[in-house]
Amino acid sequence: MASVEKKDNNIVVISLEASPEEFKDALQKSFNKNKNRFQIPGFRKGKAPLKLVKQYYGEGVLYDDAIDFIVNPAYAAAVKENDLQVVSRPELDVQEIGEDKGMKYTISVTVKPEVELGKYEGVEAEYRFIAPSDETVDAELKRIQDRNGRMVPVEGRGVEDGDTVTIDFEGFVDGVAFDGGKAEGHDLKIGSNSFIPGFEEQLIGHNIDEEFPITVTFPEDYHAENLKGKEATFQIKIHAIKVKELPELDDDFAKDVSEFDTLDEYKADIKKTQTEQAEKSAQERFENEVVKVVCENAKVEIPDCMVETEIDSMLDEQNYRMRSQGLDLNTYLQYMGQSMEEYRAGLKTMAENRVKSSLVLEACGKAMNIEATDADVEEEAEKIASSYGLKKEDFMERIKDNDQFIRDSIIGRKTVDALTAKAVKTEPKAEEKKEEKTEE
């Protein structure tokens, strides 16, 4: 029978023991598993009896697996019987062990903390709807116009601000070429500020087929350690000068890029789309604000191990996204001149907030008796299966014994919806309203 003692910091210590008979049985199981490892003179490998193996090697040679045979089922039973929500790896401490003594031991674990909810229903939260304006519609129209422009070669003049130039370049520091400092046929828009400060400006006035040097100084905060603050010379050759020719913003343009016959109809549709997007963004901001207020009203002691696990999860997410772009996190950190320890430390506050939000929302869901029905699970499974190109039936078969992750997701979504539905919308502060007008 397990004895469970709660300690500070969400630590639970489970005290257990096995009788000499149980330990003897575990030793036999360990011997059966490992007997082919033992070579004793006078016996073929694996044929020496248990008694002789213990005399020759010592009883302790069988302890590792014997302990596993005893601890694993006893620990699992204790967790289930005491309804422990373990969030850390178990730490085993053996106080007494031996064939004649049996085994006395403790297992220390961190359990999910209890949440003390404050006010969570009917909380006040800001609702900020930023309505689209004629300016935002015109800006979107300009972006579409720019996307539909075409590059036209320019001859008979030098490079001007706003031009796109095709160049070869090679950089040198102290007369030596450096990695990443050379390219051929590179298109660069003058004024984009995508190169080292001073690089683009020194191309202005030069002509096609002209070759010339320019000198720049790398910023002190440049990502490459060996180039920070260094003066560099670049050899440049200009192959082409181009400008973007934009189509006229008229009814013909609207017909070319949309389903509408007139520019006014197209602009009205852009405004409609922007309004829908603004409403969606406003609702998402409101939901986030509601969750933030509910979390601020709650009290919970977050174990360090949960924060570290969340940081691990965040790193996995980032690494997955980077790999889809042909990068990886370690290369990125080298590029940024940052260690993994420093990067993890920078994620700590966000991880703490994510863990607290998850714990508080779970507690709110239980307090409001929110559940995920089988119909909910089936509907969500269909969406997931569709996103992976799977049949719903096949996916349901895969998760039939382990659909808790889907149920947790559904309950989380329902909880946020319920909290938001009962929340009270408040007007943004005067300063925020002023900022919104500035953004428009």
C-alpha positions as CSV (number, residue, x, y, z in Angstrom):
1,M,0.0,0.0,0.0
2,A,1.4,3.4,-1.0
3,S,1.8,6.2,1.5
4,V,1.5,9.7,-0.2
5,E,2.8,12.8,1.4
6,K,2.4,16.3,-0.1
7,K,5.3,18.7,0.2
8,D,5.9,22.3,-0.7
9,N,6.2,23.4,-4.3
10,N,3.7,20.8,-5.6
11,I,6.1,17.9,-4.7
12,V,4.5,14.6,-3.7
13,V,6.5,11.8,-2.1
14,I,5.2,8.3,-2.5
15,S,6.5,5.8,0.0
16,L,6.4,2.1,-1.0
17,E,7.9,-1.2,0.0
18,A,8.2,-4.7,-1.4
19,S,8.4,-7.8,0.8
20,P,11.4,-10.1,0.7
21,E,9.2,-12.6,-1.3
22,E,8.3,-9.9,-3.9
23,F,11.9,-8.8,-4.2
24,K,13.1,-12.4,-4.6
25,D,10.5,-12.9,-7.4
26,A,11.9,-9.7,-9.0
27,L,15.4,-11.0,-8.8
28,Q,14.3,-14.2,-10.5
29,K,12.7,-12.2,-13.3
30,S,15.8,-10.1,-13.7
31,F,17.9,-13.2,-13.9
32,N,15.6,-14.7,-16.5
33,K,16.0,-11.6,-18.6
34,N,19.8,-11.3,-18.3
35,K,21.1,-14.9,-17.8
36,N,22.6,-15.0,-21.3
37,R,25.0,-12.2,-20.3
38,F,26.6,-14.3,-17.5
39,Q,29.7,-16.5,-18.3
40,I,30.8,-18.8,-15.4
41,P,33.5,-21.4,-15.8
42,G,32.1,-24.9,-16.1
43,F,28.8,-23.7,-17.5
44,R,27.7,-22.8,-21.0
45,K,26.7,-19.2,-21.4
46,G,23.2,-18.7,-19.9
47,K,23.1,-22.1,-18.2
48,A,24.5,-21.2,-14.7
49,P,21.9,-21.2,-12.0
50,L,20.7,-18.1,-10.2
51,K,22.4,-19.1,-6.9
52,L,25.8,-19.5,-8.6
53,V,25.4,-16.2,-10.5
54,K,24.7,-14.3,-7.2
55,Q,27.8,-16.0,-5.6
56,Y,30.0,-15.3,-8.6
57,Y,28.9,-11.7,-9.5
58,G,27.1,-10.6,-6.4
59,E,23.4,-10.1,-6.0
60,G,23.7,-6.4,-7.0
61,V,24.3,-7.4,-10.6
62,L,20.6,-8.1,-10.9
63,Y,19.3,-5.0,-9.1
64,D,18.7,-2.6,-12.0
65,D,16.1,-4.7,-13.7
66,A,14.7,-6.1,-10.4
67,I,14.0,-2.6,-9.3
68,D,12.2,-1.9,-12.5
69,F,10.1,-5.0,-12.1
70,I,9.1,-3.8,-8.6
71,V,8.9,0.0,-9.1
72,N,7.1,0.4,-12.4
73,P,3.8,-1.3,-11.6
74,A,3.7,-0.1,-8.0
75,Y,4.3,3.5,-9.1
76,A,1.7,3.3,-11.8
77,A,-0.9,1.9,-9.4
78,A,-0.1,4.6,-6.8
79,V,-0.5,7.4,-9.3
80,K,-3.9,5.9,-10.4
81,E,-5.2,5.2,-6.9
82,N,-4.3,8.7,-5.6
83,D,-5.4,10.4,-8.8
84,L,-2.0,12.2,-9.2
85,Q,-1.5,14.4,-12.2
86,V,2.2,14.0,-12.6
87,V,4.1,16.7,-14.5
88,S,7.7,15.7,-13.9
89,R,9.9,12.6,-14.2
90,P,9.8,10.4,-11.1
91,E,12.9,10.5,-8.8
92,L,13.6,7.2,-7.1
93,D,15.3,7.0,-3.7
94,V,16.0,3.4,-2.4
95,Q,16.4,3.3,1.4
96,E,16.7,-0.5,1.9
97,I,17.2,-3.3,-0.6
98,G,18.2,-7.0,-0.4
99,E,16.9,-10.5,-0.9
100,D,16.4,-10.9,2.9
101,K,15.1,-7.3,3.4
102,G,12.9,-6.7,0.5
103,M,12.9,-3.1,-0.7
104,K,11.9,0.2,0.8
105,Y,11.9,3.2,-1.4
106,T,10.3,6.6,-2.1
107,I,9.4,8.2,-5.4
108,S,9.2,12.0,-5.6
109,V,7.2,13.7,-8.3
110,T,5.9,17.1,-9.1
111,V,2.2,17.2,-9.6
112,K,0.0,19.7,-11.5
113,P,-0.7,22.7,-9.2
114,E,-4.1,23.6,-7.9
115,V,-5.5,26.9,-9.4
116,E,-7.3,29.4,-7.1
117,L,-9.7,31.1,-9.5
118,G,-10.6,34.7,-9.0
119,K,-13.5,36.3,-11.0
120,Y,-13.7,34.6,-14.3
121,E,-17.3,35.1,-15.5
122,G,-18.4,38.5,-16.6
123,V,-14.9,40.1,-16.5
124,E,-14.4,43.4,-18.2
125,A,-12.0,43.6,-21.1
126,E,-11.3,46.1,-23.8
127,Y,-12.8,45.6,-27.2
128,R,-10.8,47.5,-29.9
129,F,-12.3,47.6,-33.4
130,I,-10.1,49.5,-35.9
131,A,-12.4,50.3,-38.7
132,P,-10.9,50.5,-42.2
133,S,-10.7,53.9,-43.9
134,D,-10.3,55.3,-47.3
135,E,-6.6,55.5,-46.6
136,T,-6.4,51.8,-45.8
137,V,-8.3,50.9,-48.9
138,D,-6.1,53.1,-51.1
139,A,-3.0,51.6,-49.4
140,E,-4.2,48.0,-50.3
141,L,-5.0,49.2,-53.8
142,K,-1.5,50.6,-54.1
143,R,0.0,47.2,-53.0
144,I,-2.1,45.4,-55.6
145,Q,-1.0,47.9,-58.2
146,D,2.6,47.4,-57.2
147,R,2.3,43.6,-57.4
148,N,0.9,43.9,-61.0
149,G,3.6,46.3,-62.1
150,R,6.3,45.2,-64.6
151,M,10.0,46.0,-64.6
152,V,11.2,48.1,-67.5
153,P,14.8,48.5,-68.5
154,V,16.2,52.1,-68.4
155,E,19.0,53.4,-70.6
156,G,20.8,56.7,-71.1
157,R,21.0,57.7,-67.4
158,G,22.6,56.7,-64.1
159,V,21.0,55.0,-61.1
160,E,18.4,56.9,-59.2
161,D,16.7,56.4,-55.9
162,G,13.8,53.8,-56.3
163,D,15.5,52.0,-59.3
164,T,16.2,48.3,-59.2
165,V,19.7,47.5,-60.3
166,T,21.2,44.2,-61.3
167,I,24.8,44.0,-60.0
168,D,27.8,41.8,-59.3
169,F,29.6,42.6,-56.1
170,E,32.4,41.2,-54.0
171,G,33.5,42.5,-50.6
172,F,36.9,42.7,-49.0
173,V,38.1,43.5,-45.4
174,D,41.8,44.4,-45.2
175,G,42.1,43.2,-48.8
176,V,40.7,39.7,-48.0
177,A,37.4,38.4,-49.4
178,F,35.0,37.3,-46.7
179,D,32.2,34.6,-46.7
180,G,28.8,35.8,-47.9
181,G,30.3,38.9,-49.5
182,K,30.0,37.9,-53.1
183,A,27.1,37.6,-55.6
184,E,26.5,37.8,-59.3
185,G,23.3,39.1,-61.0
186,H,21.8,40.3,-57.8
187,D,18.7,42.5,-58.0
188,L,18.8,45.4,-55.5
189,K,16.2,48.1,-55.1
190,I,17.8,51.4,-54.2
191,G,16.2,52.8,-51.1
192,S,15.1,49.4,-49.7
193,N,17.8,49.6,-47.0
194,S,18.3,45.9,-47.4
195,F,22.1,46.2,-47.5
196,I,24.7,47.6,-45.2
197,P,24.1,51.3,-44.5
198,G,25.7,53.5,-47.2
199,F,25.9,50.7,-49.8
200,E,22.8,51.6,-51.8
201,E,23.4,55.3,-51.8
202,Q,26.9,54.9,-53.4
203,L,25.4,53.2,-56.4
204,I,23.3,56.3,-57.3
205,G,24.7,58.2,-60.4
206,H,26.6,55.2,-61.8
207,N,25.8,53.7,-65.2
208,I,25.3,50.4,-66.9
209,D,28.5,48.4,-67.4
210,E,30.4,50.7,-65.0
211,E,32.8,49.0,-62.6
212,F,33.8,50.8,-59.4
213,P,34.6,50.4,-55.7
214,I,32.6,51.6,-52.7
215,T,33.6,51.7,-49.1
216,V,31.2,50.9,-46.2
217,T,31.5,50.2,-42.5
218,F,29.6,47.3,-40.9
219,P,27.4,48.2,-38.0
220,E,28.7,47.4,-34.5
221,D,25.6,45.2,-34.0
222,Y,26.1,43.2,-37.2
223,H,25.3,39.5,-36.9
224,A,28.7,38.2,-38.1
225,E,31.2,38.6,-35.2
226,N,34.2,38.9,-37.6
227,L,32.7,41.9,-39.5
228,K,31.3,44.0,-36.6
229,G,32.5,47.6,-37.0
230,K,34.9,46.7,-39.8
231,E,35.5,48.8,-42.9
232,A,34.9,46.9,-46.1
233,T,35.5,47.7,-49.8
234,F,33.1,46.3,-52.4
235,Q,33.9,46.0,-56.1
236,I,30.7,46.7,-58.0
237,K,29.6,46.1,-61.6
238,I,26.2,47.3,-62.8
239,H,24.5,45.2,-65.5
240,A,21.1,46.7,-65.7
241,I,18.9,49.5,-64.4
242,K,15.2,49.0,-64.2
243,V,12.1,50.8,-63.0
244,K,8.7,49.5,-62.1
245,E,6.0,50.5,-64.5
246,L,2.6,50.6,-62.8
247,P,-0.8,50.1,-64.4
248,E,-3.3,52.9,-64.3
249,L,-5.9,52.6,-61.4
250,D,-9.0,52.6,-63.5
251,D,-11.9,50.3,-64.5
252,D,-9.7,48.3,-66.8
253,F,-7.4,47.6,-63.9
254,A,-10.3,46.4,-61.8
255,K,-11.4,44.0,-64.5
256,D,-7.9,42.6,-64.9
257,V,-7.3,41.9,-61.2
258,S,-10.8,41.1,-59.9
259,E,-14.3,39.9,-60.8
260,F,-15.6,43.5,-60.8
261,D,-16.3,45.8,-63.7
262,T,-15.5,49.1,-62.1
263,L,-12.8,50.5,-59.8
264,D,-15.5,51.7,-57.4
265,E,-17.0,48.3,-57.0
266,Y,-13.5,46.8,-56.5
267,K,-12.7,49.4,-53.8
268,A,-16.0,48.6,-52.1
269,D,-15.1,45.0,-52.0
270,I,-11.7,45.7,-50.6
271,K,-13.3,47.8,-47.8
272,K,-15.8,44.9,-47.1
273,T,-12.9,42.4,-46.8
274,Q,-10.9,44.8,-44.6
275,T,-14.0,45.3,-42.4
276,E,-14.4,41.5,-42.0
277,Q,-10.7,41.1,-41.2
278,A,-10.9,44.0,-38.7
279,E,-13.9,42.4,-36.9
280,K,-12.1,39.1,-36.7
281,S,-8.9,40.7,-35.4
282,A,-11.0,42.7,-32.8
283,Q,-12.7,39.6,-31.6
284,E,-9.3,37.7,-31.3
285,R,-7.8,40.7,-29.4
286,F,-10.9,40.7,-27.1
287,E,-10.6,36.9,-26.5
288,N,-6.9,37.3,-25.6
289,E,-7.7,40.2,-23.3
290,V,-10.5,38.2,-21.6
291,V,-8.1,35.3,-21.0
292,K,-5.4,37.7,-19.8
293,V,-7.8,39.3,-17.2
294,V,-9.0,35.9,-16.0
295,C,-5.4,34.7,-15.6
296,E,-4.5,37.9,-13.7
297,N,-7.4,37.2,-11.3
298,A,-6.2,33.7,-10.6
299,K,-3.5,32.4,-8.4
300,V,-1.3,29.4,-9.2
301,E,2.2,28.3,-8.2
302,I,3.8,27.1,-11.5
303,P,6.4,24.4,-11.1
304,D,9.7,25.0,-12.8
305,C,9.6,21.7,-14.6
306,M,6.3,22.7,-16.4
307,V,8.0,25.9,-17.6
308,E,11.0,24.0,-18.8
309,T,8.8,21.5,-20.6
310,E,6.9,24.4,-22.3
311,I,10.2,26.0,-23.4
312,D,11.2,22.6,-24.9
313,S,7.9,22.6,-26.8
314,M,8.4,26.1,-28.0
315,L,11.8,25.3,-29.3
316,D,10.5,22.2,-31.1
317,E,7.8,24.4,-32.7
318,Q,10.4,27.0,-33.8
319,N,12.8,24.3,-35.1
320,Y,10.0,22.7,-37.1
321,R,9.1,26.0,-38.7
322,M,12.7,26.8,-39.5
323,R,13.4,23.4,-41.0
324,S,10.4,23.9,-43.4
325,Q,12.4,27.0,-44.6
326,G,15.7,25.1,-44.9
327,L,17.1,26.4,-41.6
328,D,17.6,25.0,-38.1
329,L,17.6,26.6,-34.7
330,N,21.3,26.0,-33.9
331,T,22.4,27.6,-37.2
332,Y,20.0,30.5,-36.4
333,L,21.5,31.0,-33.0
334,Q,25.1,30.9,-34.4
335,Y,24.0,33.6,-36.9
336,M,22.6,35.7,-34.1
337,G,25.6,35.2,-31.9
338,Q,23.4,33.8,-29.1
339,S,23.8,30.6,-26.9
340,M,21.0,28.1,-26.3
341,E,21.0,29.0,-22.6
342,E,20.5,32.7,-23.4
343,Y,17.7,31.9,-25.9
344,R,15.9,29.7,-23.4
345,A,16.1,32.4,-20.8
346,G,14.5,34.8,-23.3
347,L,11.6,32.4,-23.7
348,K,10.9,31.9,-20.0
349,T,8.3,34.7,-19.4
350,M,6.3,33.6,-22.5
351,A,6.5,30.0,-21.3
352,E,5.3,30.9,-17.8
353,N,2.3,32.8,-19.3
354,R,1.4,29.9,-21.6
355,V,1.5,27.4,-18.7
356,K,-0.5,29.7,-16.5
357,S,-3.1,30.3,-19.2
358,S,-3.4,26.6,-19.8
359,L,-3.8,25.8,-16.1
360,V,-6.3,28.6,-15.5
361,L,-8.4,27.7,-18.6
362,E,-8.5,24.1,-17.5
363,A,-9.7,25.1,-14.1
364,C,-12.4,27.4,-15.6
365,G,-13.6,24.6,-17.9
366,K,-14.0,22.3,-14.9
367,A,-15.8,25.1,-12.9
368,M,-18.2,25.7,-15.7
369,N,-18.7,21.9,-16.3
370,I,-17.6,22.2,-19.9
371,E,-17.2,18.9,-21.7
372,A,-16.3,17.5,-25.2
373,T,-19.0,15.3,-26.5
374,D,-18.4,12.3,-28.8
375,A,-20.0,14.4,-31.6
376,D,-17.5,17.2,-30.9
377,V,-14.6,14.8,-31.1
378,E,-15.9,13.3,-34.4
379,E,-16.3,16.7,-35.9
380,E,-12.9,17.9,-34.8
381,A,-11.3,14.6,-36.0
382,E,-12.8,15.1,-39.4
383,K,-11.2,18.5,-39.7
384,I,-7.8,17.1,-38.6
385,A,-8.1,14.1,-40.9
386,S,-9.0,16.4,-43.8
387,S,-6.0,18.7,-43.2
388,Y,-3.7,15.6,-43.4
389,G,-5.4,14.1,-46.4
390,L,-6.7,11.2,-44.4
391,K,-10.1,9.5,-44.2
392,K,-12.1,10.4,-41.1
393,E,-12.8,6.7,-40.4
394,D,-9.1,5.8,-40.5
395,F,-8.1,8.7,-38.3
396,M,-10.9,7.8,-35.8
397,E,-9.6,4.2,-35.7
398,R,-6.1,5.5,-34.9
399,I,-7.2,7.6,-31.9
400,K,-10.0,5.5,-30.6
401,D,-8.1,4.6,-27.4
402,N,-6.3,8.0,-27.1
403,D,-8.5,10.9,-28.1
404,Q,-7.8,13.0,-25.0
405,F,-5.7,15.5,-26.8
406,I,-8.6,16.3,-29.1
407,R,-11.0,16.5,-26.1
408,D,-8.6,18.8,-24.3
409,S,-8.4,21.1,-27.4
410,I,-12.2,21.2,-27.7
411,I,-12.7,21.9,-24.0
412,G,-10.1,24.7,-24.2
413,R,-11.9,26.3,-27.2
414,K,-15.3,26.0,-25.6
415,T,-14.0,27.5,-22.4
416,V,-12.6,30.5,-24.1
417,D,-15.9,30.9,-26.0
418,A,-17.9,30.7,-22.8
419,L,-15.6,33.2,-21.0
420,T,-15.8,35.6,-23.9
421,A,-19.6,35.3,-24.3
422,K,-20.0,36.3,-20.6
423,A,-17.4,39.1,-20.6
424,V,-18.2,42.8,-20.7
425,K,-16.8,44.8,-23.5
426,T,-15.2,48.2,-22.5
427,E,-14.1,51.1,-24.6
428,P,-10.3,51.5,-25.3
429,K,-8.5,54.1,-23.3
430,A,-8.2,57.6,-24.9
431,E,-4.5,57.1,-25.6
432,E,-5.2,53.8,-27.4
433,K,-7.9,55.4,-29.5
434,K,-5.5,58.1,-30.5
435,E,-2.9,55.5,-31.5
436,E,-5.6,53.6,-33.6
437,K,-6.3,56.8,-35.6
438,T,-2.6,57.3,-36.1
439,E,-2.3,53.7,-37.5
440,E,-5.2,54.3,-39.9
